[in-house]
Amino acid sequence: MLTQIRGLHHVTALAADAQENNDFFTKLLGLRRVKKTVNFDAPDVYHLYYGDEIGTPGSVMTYFPFPHIAKGRRGTGEVSETAFAIPVGSLDYWRDRLADLGGLEEAKCFGERRLRFLGPDEDRFALVEVSGDVRRPFAKGPVPAEHGIHGFHGVTLCLADGGATAELLGLMGYEEIDRQGPVTRMAIRDGNGAHFVDIEVLPEAPQAREGAGSVHHVAFAVEDRAAQLEVRNALIDAGARVTPVIDRSYFWSIYFRTPGGILFEVATNEPGFGHDEDPEHLGEALKLPEQHALLRPQLEKSLAPIVD
């Protein structure tokens, strides 16, 4: 069992409209936009990052907003729900705040109070009351700090068969800690707060189709490149087809597919979002990776402005 992975690093999803996506996360959920850049592989599309004050690993939700993209179809082989941690006693505040959203549903899962809701592209989210979470929410947004989002709690993977993926997560340092109906909860002991992965097995469900509202990939956090290399070697030894290390400007990444078809990433905590931007002004300017710097005049004309 590996010990280098501490929990989630970030979750990246697809959206249809950059402005709508920005407003949802910054104005409604109260997260900070910590970076405004472009998709490395499709630089005519934004890559937007939202999180806590500095974009701490385990707090960052990121999006590729592709204009006119078709909606995704729910099913197996996808991350079906992304859960954020909030302080105990905050669920009533959030129920009132999110009252106009679709899919609002209160539930109790694994002993935790949870409020489920839908995002602009019918993305599935949940807010989970968590006690003892020492992570600090973004305090300068519209949501009072005493009710603010601390970061991720975890993700739910929807699979036709969860056995092989559970074995993979076991190699990555996760342990089964509970079961509830078709859902198995796995966690990393003494993780980063964003260290839960729930596996929901629905063998009769259709295969998911990626589109707006779908999670593109889920990333797991390691401290540095040395730890990442150890993880990469272990995954390859276990038979996973892992990419070379890729420089993503704010972290280094490796990618591989799970047996259930979900794209996993392992990302470093270094160098972070402040190395190319004043921490007081994170997410304000359009930042471009070096290979796309020459495209700035074109991109500043073609990318739709985001009004804060």
SEFILO-721238 format. One record per residue (C-alpha): residue number from 1; y, z, x. Coordinates in nm, 2 decimals. Layout:
SEFILO-721238
<atom><nr>NUM</nr><north>Y</north><up>Z</up><east>X</east></atom>
...
end
This chain:
SEFILO-721238
<atom><nr>1</nr><north>0.00</north><up>0.00</up><east>0.00</east></atom>
<atom><nr>2</nr><north>0.34</north><up>-0.10</up><east>0.13</east></atom>
<atom><nr>3</nr><north>0.62</north><up>0.16</up><east>0.15</east></atom>
<atom><nr>4</nr><north>0.92</north><up>-0.06</up><east>0.24</east></atom>
<atom><nr>5</nr><north>1.01</north><up>-0.16</up><east>-0.12</east></atom>
<atom><nr>6</nr><north>1.22</north><up>0.10</up><east>-0.30</east></atom>
<atom><nr>7</nr><north>1.26</north><up>-0.06</up><east>-0.64</east></atom>
<atom><nr>8</nr><north>1.46</north><up>-0.34</up><east>-0.79</east></atom>
<atom><nr>9</nr><north>1.74</north><up>-0.51</up><east>-0.59</east></atom>
<atom><nr>10</nr><north>1.87</north><up>-0.75</up><east>-0.86</east></atom>
<atom><nr>11</nr><north>1.77</north><up>-0.95</up><east>-1.16</east></atom>
<atom><nr>12</nr><north>1.89</north><up>-1.31</up><east>-1.19</east></atom>
<atom><nr>13</nr><north>1.90</north><up>-1.50</up><east>-1.53</east></atom>
<atom><nr>14</nr><north>2.02</north><up>-1.82</up><east>-1.69</east></atom>
<atom><nr>15</nr><north>2.32</north><up>-1.85</up><east>-1.93</east></atom>
<atom><nr>16</nr><north>2.50</north><up>-2.13</up><east>-2.11</east></atom>
<atom><nr>17</nr><north>2.86</north><up>-2.02</up><east>-2.08</east></atom>
<atom><nr>18</nr><north>3.03</north><up>-1.85</up><east>-1.78</east></atom>
<atom><nr>19</nr><north>3.32</north><up>-1.70</up><east>-1.97</east></atom>
<atom><nr>20</nr><north>3.10</north><up>-1.56</up><east>-2.25</east></atom>
<atom><nr>21</nr><north>2.86</north><up>-1.42</up><east>-1.99</east></atom>
<atom><nr>22</nr><north>3.15</north><up>-1.26</up><east>-1.79</east></atom>
<atom><nr>23</nr><north>3.30</north><up>-1.10</up><east>-2.10</east></atom>
<atom><nr>24</nr><north>2.97</north><up>-0.96</up><east>-2.21</east></atom>
<atom><nr>25</nr><north>2.90</north><up>-0.78</up><east>-1.88</east></atom>
<atom><nr>26</nr><north>3.25</north><up>-0.68</up><east>-1.78</east></atom>
<atom><nr>27</nr><north>3.42</north><up>-0.61</up><east>-2.11</east></atom>
<atom><nr>28</nr><north>3.14</north><up>-0.49</up><east>-2.33</east></atom>
<atom><nr>29</nr><north>2.88</north><up>-0.34</up><east>-2.09</east></atom>
<atom><nr>30</nr><north>3.15</north><up>-0.22</up><east>-1.85</east></atom>
<atom><nr>31</nr><north>3.00</north><up>-0.35</up><east>-1.53</east></atom>
<atom><nr>32</nr><north>3.21</north><up>-0.48</up><east>-1.24</east></atom>
<atom><nr>33</nr><north>3.20</north><up>-0.85</up><east>-1.14</east></atom>
<atom><nr>34</nr><north>3.13</north><up>-0.80</up><east>-0.77</east></atom>
<atom><nr>35</nr><north>3.10</north><up>-1.16</up><east>-0.67</east></atom>
<atom><nr>36</nr><north>3.20</north><up>-1.50</up><east>-0.80</east></atom>
<atom><nr>37</nr><north>3.02</north><up>-1.77</up><east>-0.60</east></atom>
<atom><nr>38</nr><north>2.80</north><up>-2.08</up><east>-0.66</east></atom>
<atom><nr>39</nr><north>2.43</north><up>-2.15</up><east>-0.69</east></atom>
<atom><nr>40</nr><north>2.31</north><up>-2.24</up><east>-0.34</east></atom>
<atom><nr>41</nr><north>2.09</north><up>-2.52</up><east>-0.48</east></atom>
<atom><nr>42</nr><north>2.33</north><up>-2.65</up><east>-0.74</east></atom>
<atom><nr>43</nr><north>2.68</north><up>-2.57</up><east>-0.62</east></atom>
<atom><nr>44</nr><north>2.85</north><up>-2.72</up><east>-0.92</east></atom>
<atom><nr>45</nr><north>2.73</north><up>-2.41</up><east>-1.11</east></atom>
<atom><nr>46</nr><north>2.86</north><up>-2.06</up><east>-1.08</east></atom>
<atom><nr>47</nr><north>2.65</north><up>-1.77</up><east>-0.95</east></atom>
<atom><nr>48</nr><north>2.80</north><up>-1.45</up><east>-1.10</east></atom>
<atom><nr>49</nr><north>2.71</north><up>-1.10</up><east>-0.99</east></atom>
<atom><nr>50</nr><north>2.77</north><up>-0.78</up><east>-1.20</east></atom>
<atom><nr>51</nr><north>2.70</north><up>-0.42</up><east>-1.09</east></atom>
<atom><nr>52</nr><north>2.85</north><up>-0.09</up><east>-0.99</east></atom>
<atom><nr>53</nr><north>3.16</north><up>-0.04</up><east>-0.78</east></atom>
<atom><nr>54</nr><north>3.02</north><up>-0.21</up><east>-0.47</east></atom>
<atom><nr>55</nr><north>2.71</north><up>-0.39</up><east>-0.61</east></atom>
<atom><nr>56</nr><north>2.46</north><up>-0.14</up><east>-0.49</east></atom>
<atom><nr>57</nr><north>2.11</north><up>-0.28</up><east>-0.48</east></atom>
<atom><nr>58</nr><north>1.93</north><up>-0.17</up><east>-0.80</east></atom>
<atom><nr>59</nr><north>2.25</north><up>-0.22</up><east>-1.01</east></atom>
<atom><nr>60</nr><north>2.32</north><up>-0.59</up><east>-0.99</east></atom>
<atom><nr>61</nr><north>2.26</north><up>-0.84</up><east>-1.27</east></atom>
<atom><nr>62</nr><north>2.33</north><up>-1.20</up><east>-1.17</east></atom>
<atom><nr>63</nr><north>2.36</north><up>-1.52</up><east>-1.36</east></atom>
<atom><nr>64</nr><north>2.35</north><up>-1.90</up><east>-1.32</east></atom>
<atom><nr>65</nr><north>2.56</north><up>-2.03</up><east>-1.62</east></atom>
<atom><nr>66</nr><north>2.45</north><up>-2.39</up><east>-1.68</east></atom>
<atom><nr>67</nr><north>2.67</north><up>-2.56</up><east>-1.94</east></atom>
<atom><nr>68</nr><north>2.47</north><up>-2.70</up><east>-2.23</east></atom>
<atom><nr>69</nr><north>2.14</north><up>-2.56</up><east>-2.11</east></atom>
<atom><nr>70</nr><north>1.88</north><up>-2.53</up><east>-2.39</east></atom>
<atom><nr>71</nr><north>1.77</north><up>-2.18</up><east>-2.50</east></atom>
<atom><nr>72</nr><north>1.46</north><up>-2.04</up><east>-2.35</east></atom>
<atom><nr>73</nr><north>1.15</north><up>-1.97</up><east>-2.55</east></atom>
<atom><nr>74</nr><north>1.00</north><up>-1.62</up><east>-2.54</east></atom>
<atom><nr>75</nr><north>0.64</north><up>-1.57</up><east>-2.44</east></atom>
<atom><nr>76</nr><north>0.41</north><up>-1.48</up><east>-2.15</east></atom>
<atom><nr>77</nr><north>0.48</north><up>-1.54</up><east>-1.79</east></atom>
<atom><nr>78</nr><north>0.84</north><up>-1.40</up><east>-1.80</east></atom>
<atom><nr>79</nr><north>1.05</north><up>-1.09</up><east>-1.76</east></atom>
<atom><nr>80</nr><north>1.09</north><up>-1.01</up><east>-2.13</east></atom>
<atom><nr>81</nr><north>1.33</north><up>-0.72</up><east>-2.11</east></atom>
<atom><nr>82</nr><north>1.58</north><up>-0.58</up><east>-1.85</east></atom>
<atom><nr>83</nr><north>1.65</north><up>-0.21</up><east>-1.89</east></atom>
<atom><nr>84</nr><north>1.96</north><up>-0.02</up><east>-1.77</east></atom>
<atom><nr>85</nr><north>1.99</north><up>0.35</up><east>-1.71</east></atom>
<atom><nr>86</nr><north>2.25</north><up>0.56</up><east>-1.89</east></atom>
<atom><nr>87</nr><north>2.31</north><up>0.93</up><east>-1.90</east></atom>
<atom><nr>88</nr><north>2.13</north><up>1.15</up><east>-2.15</east></atom>
<atom><nr>89</nr><north>2.33</north><up>1.19</up><east>-2.47</east></atom>
<atom><nr>90</nr><north>2.50</north><up>0.85</up><east>-2.44</east></atom>
<atom><nr>91</nr><north>2.29</north><up>0.65</up><east>-2.68</east></atom>
<atom><nr>92</nr><north>2.51</north><up>0.73</up><east>-2.98</east></atom>
<atom><nr>93</nr><north>2.82</north><up>0.60</up><east>-2.80</east></atom>
<atom><nr>94</nr><north>2.64</north><up>0.28</up><east>-2.71</east></atom>
<atom><nr>95</nr><north>2.50</north><up>0.23</up><east>-3.06</east></atom>
<atom><nr>96</nr><north>2.86</north><up>0.23</up><east>-3.19</east></atom>
<atom><nr>97</nr><north>2.98</north><up>0.01</up><east>-2.91</east></atom>
<atom><nr>98</nr><north>2.71</north><up>-0.25</up><east>-2.95</east></atom>
<atom><nr>99</nr><north>2.70</north><up>-0.23</up><east>-3.33</east></atom>
<atom><nr>100</nr><north>2.80</north><up>-0.60</up><east>-3.37</east></atom>
<atom><nr>101</nr><north>2.52</north><up>-0.73</up><east>-3.15</east></atom>
<atom><nr>102</nr><north>2.19</north><up>-0.88</up><east>-3.26</east></atom>
<atom><nr>103</nr><north>1.86</north><up>-0.71</up><east>-3.21</east></atom>
<atom><nr>104</nr><north>1.99</north><up>-0.36</up><east>-3.21</east></atom>
<atom><nr>105</nr><north>1.69</north><up>-0.12</up><east>-3.23</east></atom>
<atom><nr>106</nr><north>1.64</north><up>0.23</up><east>-3.12</east></atom>
<atom><nr>107</nr><north>1.30</north><up>0.33</up><east>-2.99</east></atom>
<atom><nr>108</nr><north>1.12</north><up>0.59</up><east>-2.79</east></atom>
<atom><nr>109</nr><north>0.91</north><up>0.46</up><east>-2.50</east></atom>
<atom><nr>110</nr><north>0.72</north><up>0.67</up><east>-2.25</east></atom>
<atom><nr>111</nr><north>0.92</north><up>0.97</up><east>-2.37</east></atom>
<atom><nr>112</nr><north>1.26</north><up>0.81</up><east>-2.32</east></atom>
<atom><nr>113</nr><north>1.52</north><up>0.72</up><east>-2.58</east></atom>
<atom><nr>114</nr><north>1.59</north><up>0.35</up><east>-2.56</east></atom>
<atom><nr>115</nr><north>1.84</north><up>0.12</up><east>-2.74</east></atom>
<atom><nr>116</nr><north>1.74</north><up>-0.25</up><east>-2.74</east></atom>
<atom><nr>117</nr><north>1.99</north><up>-0.53</up><east>-2.80</east></atom>
<atom><nr>118</nr><north>2.05</north><up>-0.90</up><east>-2.74</east></atom>
<atom><nr>119</nr><north>2.29</north><up>-1.07</up><east>-2.50</east></atom>
<atom><nr>120</nr><north>2.49</north><up>-1.39</up><east>-2.57</east></atom>
<atom><nr>121</nr><north>2.19</north><up>-1.61</up><east>-2.51</east></atom>
<atom><nr>122</nr><north>1.95</north><up>-1.38</up><east>-2.69</east></atom>
<atom><nr>123</nr><north>1.87</north><up>-1.22</up><east>-2.35</east></atom>
<atom><nr>124</nr><north>1.67</north><up>-0.90</up><east>-2.42</east></atom>
<atom><nr>125</nr><north>1.82</north><up>-0.58</up><east>-2.28</east></atom>
<atom><nr>126</nr><north>1.77</north><up>-0.21</up><east>-2.33</east></atom>
<atom><nr>127</nr><north>1.97</north><up>0.10</up><east>-2.24</east></atom>
<atom><nr>128</nr><north>1.75</north><up>0.40</up><east>-2.15</east></atom>
<atom><nr>129</nr><north>1.86</north><up>0.76</up><east>-2.14</east></atom>
<atom><nr>130</nr><north>1.77</north><up>0.90</up><east>-1.80</east></atom>
<atom><nr>131</nr><north>1.83</north><up>1.26</up><east>-1.68</east></atom>
<atom><nr>132</nr><north>1.91</north><up>1.34</up><east>-1.32</east></atom>
<atom><nr>133</nr><north>2.02</north><up>0.99</up><east>-1.22</east></atom>
<atom><nr>134</nr><north>2.26</north><up>1.05</up><east>-0.93</east></atom>
<atom><nr>135</nr><north>2.38</north><up>0.69</up><east>-0.91</east></atom>
<atom><nr>136</nr><north>2.75</north><up>0.65</up><east>-1.01</east></atom>
<atom><nr>137</nr><north>2.86</north><up>0.40</up><east>-1.28</east></atom>
<atom><nr>138</nr><north>3.16</north><up>0.17</up><east>-1.24</east></atom>
<atom><nr>139</nr><north>3.44</north><up>0.40</up><east>-1.35</east></atom>
<atom><nr>140</nr><north>3.73</north><up>0.16</up><east>-1.36</east></atom>
<atom><nr>141</nr><north>3.61</north><up>-0.06</up><east>-1.65</east></atom>
<atom><nr>142</nr><north>3.63</north><up>-0.01</up><east>-2.03</east></atom>
<atom><nr>143</nr><north>3.33</north><up>0.22</up><east>-2.06</east></atom>
<atom><nr>144</nr><north>3.40</north><up>0.59</up><east>-1.98</east></atom>
<atom><nr>145</nr><north>3.21</north><up>0.71</up><east>-1.67</east></atom>
<atom><nr>146</nr><north>3.03</north><up>0.98</up><east>-1.87</east></atom>
<atom><nr>147</nr><north>2.86</north><up>0.70</up><east>-2.07</east></atom>
<atom><nr>148</nr><north>2.85</north><up>0.43</up><east>-1.80</east></atom>
<atom><nr>149</nr><north>2.55</north><up>0.23</up><east>-1.68</east></atom>
<atom><nr>150</nr><north>2.41</north><up>0.37</up><east>-1.36</east></atom>
<atom><nr>151</nr><north>2.21</north><up>0.06</up><east>-1.27</east></atom>
<atom><nr>152</nr><north>1.88</north><up>-0.07</up><east>-1.36</east></atom>
<atom><nr>153</nr><north>1.60</north><up>0.14</up><east>-1.50</east></atom>
<atom><nr>154</nr><north>1.34</north><up>-0.13</up><east>-1.47</east></atom>
<atom><nr>155</nr><north>1.20</north><up>-0.45</up><east>-1.62</east></atom>
<atom><nr>156</nr><north>0.92</north><up>-0.55</up><east>-1.85</east></atom>
<atom><nr>157</nr><north>0.68</north><up>-0.83</up><east>-1.76</east></atom>
<atom><nr>158</nr><north>0.51</north><up>-1.01</up><east>-2.05</east></atom>
<atom><nr>159</nr><north>0.18</north><up>-1.15</up><east>-1.94</east></atom>
<atom><nr>160</nr><north>-0.14</north><up>-1.29</up><east>-2.10</east></atom>
<atom><nr>161</nr><north>-0.34</north><up>-1.09</up><east>-1.85</east></atom>
<atom><nr>162</nr><north>-0.19</north><up>-0.82</up><east>-1.64</east></atom>
<atom><nr>163</nr><north>-0.47</north><up>-0.73</up><east>-1.41</east></atom>
<atom><nr>164</nr><north>-0.38</north><up>-0.94</up><east>-1.11</east></atom>
<atom><nr>165</nr><north>-0.01</north><up>-0.87</up><east>-1.13</east></atom>
<atom><nr>166</nr><north>-0.08</north><up>-0.50</up><east>-1.14</east></atom>
<atom><nr>167</nr><north>-0.29</north><up>-0.54</up><east>-0.82</east></atom>
<atom><nr>168</nr><north>0.00</north><up>-0.72</up><east>-0.66</east></atom>
<atom><nr>169</nr><north>0.25</north><up>-0.45</up><east>-0.76</east></atom>
<atom><nr>170</nr><north>0.00</north><up>-0.20</up><east>-0.62</east></atom>
<atom><nr>171</nr><north>0.02</north><up>-0.37</up><east>-0.29</east></atom>
<atom><nr>172</nr><north>0.40</north><up>-0.36</up><east>-0.31</east></atom>
<atom><nr>173</nr><north>0.40</north><up>0.02</up><east>-0.35</east></atom>
<atom><nr>174</nr><north>0.39</north><up>0.06</up><east>-0.73</east></atom>
<atom><nr>175</nr><north>0.15</north><up>0.30</up><east>-0.90</east></atom>
<atom><nr>176</nr><north>0.03</north><up>0.32</up><east>-1.26</east></atom>
<atom><nr>177</nr><north>0.18</north><up>0.63</up><east>-1.41</east></atom>
<atom><nr>178</nr><north>0.13</north><up>0.58</up><east>-1.79</east></atom>
<atom><nr>179</nr><north>0.01</north><up>0.36</up><east>-2.07</east></atom>
<atom><nr>180</nr><north>0.14</north><up>0.31</up><east>-2.42</east></atom>
<atom><nr>181</nr><north>-0.04</north><up>0.05</up><east>-2.64</east></atom>
<atom><nr>182</nr><north>-0.04</north><up>-0.29</up><east>-2.46</east></atom>
<atom><nr>183</nr><north>0.22</north><up>-0.17</up><east>-2.20</east></atom>
<atom><nr>184</nr><north>0.13</north><up>-0.02</up><east>-1.86</east></atom>
<atom><nr>185</nr><north>0.41</north><up>0.16</up><east>-1.67</east></atom>
<atom><nr>186</nr><north>0.42</north><up>0.13</up><east>-1.30</east></atom>
<atom><nr>187</nr><north>0.66</north><up>0.30</up><east>-1.07</east></atom>
<atom><nr>188</nr><north>0.75</north><up>0.37</up><east>-0.71</east></atom>
<atom><nr>189</nr><north>0.75</north><up>0.74</up><east>-0.61</east></atom>
<atom><nr>190</nr><north>1.09</north><up>0.85</up><east>-0.50</east></atom>
<atom><nr>191</nr><north>1.24</north><up>0.51</up><east>-0.56</east></atom>
<atom><nr>192</nr><north>1.60</north><up>0.39</up><east>-0.59</east></atom>
<atom><nr>193</nr><north>1.64</north><up>0.47</up><east>-0.96</east></atom>
<atom><nr>194</nr><north>1.56</north><up>0.11</up><east>-1.05</east></atom>
<atom><nr>195</nr><north>1.19</north><up>0.16</up><east>-0.97</east></atom>
<atom><nr>196</nr><north>1.00</north><up>0.10</up><east>-1.30</east></atom>
<atom><nr>197</nr><north>0.80</north><up>-0.21</up><east>-1.39</east></atom>
<atom><nr>198</nr><north>0.63</north><up>-0.22</up><east>-1.73</east></atom>
<atom><nr>199</nr><north>0.35</north><up>-0.48</up><east>-1.78</east></atom>
<atom><nr>200</nr><north>0.31</north><up>-0.58</up><east>-2.15</east></atom>
<atom><nr>201</nr><north>-0.01</north><up>-0.78</up><east>-2.21</east></atom>
<atom><nr>202</nr><north>0.00</north><up>-1.01</up><east>-2.51</east></atom>
<atom><nr>203</nr><north>-0.29</north><up>-1.25</up><east>-2.47</east></atom>
<atom><nr>204</nr><north>-0.22</north><up>-1.44</up><east>-2.80</east></atom>
<atom><nr>205</nr><north>0.15</north><up>-1.50</up><east>-2.73</east></atom>
<atom><nr>206</nr><north>0.27</north><up>-1.86</up><east>-2.63</east></atom>
<atom><nr>207</nr><north>0.37</north><up>-1.94</up><east>-2.28</east></atom>
<atom><nr>208</nr><north>0.74</north><up>-1.88</up><east>-2.22</east></atom>
<atom><nr>209</nr><north>0.98</north><up>-2.17</up><east>-2.16</east></atom>
<atom><nr>210</nr><north>1.27</north><up>-2.12</up><east>-1.92</east></atom>
<atom><nr>211</nr><north>1.62</north><up>-2.17</up><east>-2.05</east></atom>
<atom><nr>212</nr><north>1.94</north><up>-1.99</up><east>-2.14</east></atom>
<atom><nr>213</nr><north>1.86</north><up>-1.62</up><east>-2.19</east></atom>
<atom><nr>214</nr><north>1.56</north><up>-1.63</up><east>-1.95</east></atom>
<atom><nr>215</nr><north>1.52</north><up>-1.43</up><east>-1.64</east></atom>
<atom><nr>216</nr><north>1.49</north><up>-1.67</up><east>-1.35</east></atom>
<atom><nr>217</nr><north>1.36</north><up>-1.42</up><east>-1.10</east></atom>
<atom><nr>218</nr><north>1.34</north><up>-1.05</up><east>-1.03</east></atom>
<atom><nr>219</nr><north>1.42</north><up>-0.92</up><east>-0.68</east></atom>
<atom><nr>220</nr><north>1.29</north><up>-0.61</up><east>-0.51</east></atom>
<atom><nr>221</nr><north>1.48</north><up>-0.41</up><east>-0.25</east></atom>
<atom><nr>222</nr><north>1.40</north><up>-0.34</up><east>0.12</east></atom>
<atom><nr>223</nr><north>1.64</north><up>-0.18</up><east>0.36</east></atom>
<atom><nr>224</nr><north>1.66</north><up>-0.45</up><east>0.63</east></atom>
<atom><nr>225</nr><north>1.51</north><up>-0.77</up><east>0.77</east></atom>
<atom><nr>226</nr><north>1.26</north><up>-0.58</up><east>0.98</east></atom>
<atom><nr>227</nr><north>1.12</north><up>-0.42</up><east>0.66</east></atom>
<atom><nr>228</nr><north>1.13</north><up>-0.75</up><east>0.49</east></atom>
<atom><nr>229</nr><north>0.92</north><up>-0.91</up><east>0.76</east></atom>
<atom><nr>230</nr><north>0.66</north><up>-0.64</up><east>0.73</east></atom>
<atom><nr>231</nr><north>0.64</north><up>-0.71</up><east>0.35</east></atom>
<atom><nr>232</nr><north>0.63</north><up>-1.08</up><east>0.41</east></atom>
<atom><nr>233</nr><north>0.34</north><up>-1.05</up><east>0.65</east></atom>
<atom><nr>234</nr><north>0.14</north><up>-0.82</up><east>0.42</east></atom>
<atom><nr>235</nr><north>0.19</north><up>-1.06</up><east>0.12</east></atom>
<atom><nr>236</nr><north>0.08</north><up>-1.36</up><east>0.32</east></atom>
<atom><nr>237</nr><north>-0.23</north><up>-1.16</up><east>0.44</east></atom>
<atom><nr>238</nr><north>-0.30</north><up>-1.09</up><east>0.07</east></atom>
<atom><nr>239</nr><north>-0.30</north><up>-1.46</up><east>-0.01</east></atom>
<atom><nr>240</nr><north>0.06</north><up>-1.50</up><east>-0.16</east></atom>
<atom><nr>241</nr><north>0.25</north><up>-1.82</up><east>-0.08</east></atom>
<atom><nr>242</nr><north>0.57</north><up>-1.68</up><east>0.05</east></atom>
<atom><nr>243</nr><north>0.88</north><up>-1.88</up><east>0.15</east></atom>
<atom><nr>244</nr><north>1.05</north><up>-1.84</up><east>0.49</east></atom>
<atom><nr>245</nr><north>1.34</north><up>-1.60</up><east>0.50</east></atom>
<atom><nr>246</nr><north>1.65</north><up>-1.75</up><east>0.34</east></atom>
<atom><nr>247</nr><north>2.01</north><up>-1.64</up><east>0.40</east></atom>
<atom><nr>248</nr><north>2.18</north><up>-1.57</up><east>0.07</east></atom>
<atom><nr>249</nr><north>2.51</north><up>-1.46</up><east>0.23</east></atom>
<atom><nr>250</nr><north>2.49</north><up>-1.11</up><east>0.08</east></atom>
<atom><nr>251</nr><north>2.12</north><up>-1.05</up><east>0.15</east></atom>
<atom><nr>252</nr><north>1.82</north><up>-1.22</up><east>0.30</east></atom>
<atom><nr>253</nr><north>1.55</north><up>-1.33</up><east>0.07</east></atom>
<atom><nr>254</nr><north>1.19</north><up>-1.43</up><east>0.05</east></atom>
<atom><nr>255</nr><north>1.03</north><up>-1.56</up><east>-0.27</east></atom>
<atom><nr>256</nr><north>0.68</north><up>-1.59</up><east>-0.42</east></atom>
<atom><nr>257</nr><north>0.50</north><up>-1.64</up><east>-0.75</east></atom>
<atom><nr>258</nr><north>0.30</north><up>-1.37</up><east>-0.91</east></atom>
<atom><nr>259</nr><north>-0.05</north><up>-1.45</up><east>-1.06</east></atom>
<atom><nr>260</nr><north>0.12</north><up>-1.45</up><east>-1.40</east></atom>
<atom><nr>261</nr><north>0.37</north><up>-1.71</up><east>-1.30</east></atom>
<atom><nr>262</nr><north>0.68</north><up>-1.49</up><east>-1.26</east></atom>
<atom><nr>263</nr><north>0.91</north><up>-1.56</up><east>-0.96</east></atom>
<atom><nr>264</nr><north>0.95</north><up>-1.25</up><east>-0.74</east></atom>
<atom><nr>265</nr><north>1.20</north><up>-1.21</up><east>-0.46</east></atom>
<atom><nr>266</nr><north>1.22</north><up>-0.94</up><east>-0.19</east></atom>
<atom><nr>267</nr><north>1.58</north><up>-0.90</up><east>-0.08</east></atom>
<atom><nr>268</nr><north>1.75</north><up>-0.69</up><east>0.19</east></atom>
<atom><nr>269</nr><north>2.01</north><up>-0.42</up><east>0.12</east></atom>
<atom><nr>270</nr><north>2.21</north><up>-0.57</up><east>0.40</east></atom>
<atom><nr>271</nr><north>2.48</north><up>-0.70</up><east>0.45</east></atom>
<atom><nr>272</nr><north>2.61</north><up>-0.64</up><east>0.10</east></atom>
<atom><nr>273</nr><north>2.90</north><up>-0.78</up><east>-0.10</east></atom>
<atom><nr>274</nr><north>3.19</north><up>-0.64</up><east>0.10</east></atom>
<atom><nr>275</nr><north>3.14</north><up>-0.84</up><east>0.42</east></atom>
<atom><nr>276</nr><north>3.35</north><up>-1.14</up><east>0.31</east></atom>
<atom><nr>277</nr><north>3.59</north><up>-0.97</up><east>0.06</east></atom>
<atom><nr>278</nr><north>3.81</north><up>-0.66</up><east>0.04</east></atom>
<atom><nr>279</nr><north>3.61</north><up>-0.40</up><east>-0.16</east></atom>
<atom><nr>280</nr><north>3.91</north><up>-0.34</up><east>-0.38</east></atom>
<atom><nr>281</nr><north>3.90</north><up>-0.71</up><east>-0.48</east></atom>
<atom><nr>282</nr><north>3.53</north><up>-0.78</up><east>-0.51</east></atom>
<atom><nr>283</nr><north>3.45</north><up>-1.07</up><east>-0.74</east></atom>
<atom><nr>284</nr><north>3.81</north><up>-1.20</up><east>-0.78</east></atom>
<atom><nr>285</nr><north>3.81</north><up>-1.50</up><east>-0.55</east></atom>
<atom><nr>286</nr><north>3.57</north><up>-1.79</up><east>-0.55</east></atom>
<atom><nr>287</nr><north>3.35</north><up>-1.73</up><east>-0.24</east></atom>
<atom><nr>288</nr><north>3.14</north><up>-2.02</up><east>-0.11</east></atom>
<atom><nr>289</nr><north>2.85</north><up>-2.02</up><east>0.13</east></atom>
<atom><nr>290</nr><north>2.92</north><up>-2.19</up><east>0.46</east></atom>
<atom><nr>291</nr><north>2.71</north><up>-2.50</up><east>0.37</east></atom>
<atom><nr>292</nr><north>2.93</north><up>-2.56</up><east>0.06</east></atom>
<atom><nr>293</nr><north>3.27</north><up>-2.48</up><east>0.21</east></atom>
<atom><nr>294</nr><north>3.37</north><up>-2.84</up><east>0.23</east></atom>
<atom><nr>295</nr><north>3.32</north><up>-2.87</up><east>-0.15</east></atom>
<atom><nr>296</nr><north>3.59</north><up>-2.62</up><east>-0.23</east></atom>
<atom><nr>297</nr><north>3.86</north><up>-2.87</up><east>-0.35</east></atom>
<atom><nr>298</nr><north>3.61</north><up>-3.04</up><east>-0.57</east></atom>
<atom><nr>299</nr><north>3.46</north><up>-2.72</up><east>-0.71</east></atom>
<atom><nr>300</nr><north>3.79</north><up>-2.56</up><east>-0.78</east></atom>
<atom><nr>301</nr><north>3.86</north><up>-2.85</up><east>-1.01</east></atom>
<atom><nr>302</nr><north>3.52</north><up>-2.89</up><east>-1.17</east></atom>
<atom><nr>303</nr><north>3.42</north><up>-2.52</up><east>-1.23</east></atom>
<atom><nr>304</nr><north>3.57</north><up>-2.39</up><east>-1.55</east></atom>
<atom><nr>305</nr><north>3.82</north><up>-2.11</up><east>-1.48</east></atom>
<atom><nr>306</nr><north>3.70</north><up>-1.76</up><east>-1.58</east></atom>
<atom><nr>307</nr><north>3.97</north><up>-1.55</up><east>-1.74</east></atom>
<atom><nr>308</nr><north>3.94</north><up>-1.18</up><east>-1.67</east></atom>
end
